[in-house]
């Protein structure tokens, strides 16, 4: 039997550079603690000081099962 894990939706907002507009990406992270989920994504995207990384919504065990992610894993949404 596979264990179920809750997770977080994490939003990454990269500031505008030159003429480019700011970009926003979303990630699903198999980590129930918001601060740890943010840290996982901050490292994964090599966030700079101007990049915002925010856990914005928890994910239920059923949702996490549908994403097929193990503990600490993530995927871009």
Residue pairs with C-beta under 8 A, 6 or more apart in sequence:
2 65
4 61
4 62
4 64
4 65
5 30
5 31
5 32
5 61
5 64
5 69
5 70
5 71
6 32
6 58
6 59
6 60
6 61
6 64
7 28
7 29
7 30
7 31
7 32
7 37
7 58
7 59
7 63
7 64
7 67
7 69
8 28
8 29
8 31
8 32
8 33
8 34
8 37
8 38
8 55
8 56
8 57
8 58
8 59
9 26
9 27
9 28
9 29
9 55
9 56
9 57
9 58
9 59
9 77
10 26
10 27
10 28
10 29
10 37
10 38
10 41
10 53
10 54
10 55
10 56
10 74
11 24
11 25
11 26
11 52
11 53
11 54
11 56
12 24
12 25
12 26
12 27
12 41
12 45
12 47
12 51
12 52
12 53
13 22
13 23
13 24
13 51
13 52
13 54
14 22
14 23
14 24
14 25
14 50
14 51
15 22
15 50
15 51
16 22
25 45
25 76
25 77
26 76
26 77
27 41
27 44
27 74
27 75
27 76
27 77
28 59
28 64
28 67
28 69
28 74
28 75
28 77
29 37
29 40
29 41
29 55
29 69
29 72
29 73
29 74
30 64
30 67
30 69
30 70
30 71
30 72
30 73
30 74
31 37
31 40
31 71
31 72
32 58
34 55
34 58
35 55
37 55
38 53
38 54
38 55
40 72
40 74
41 47
41 53
41 74
42 51
42 53
44 74
45 51
45 53
47 53
59 67
67 75
69 75
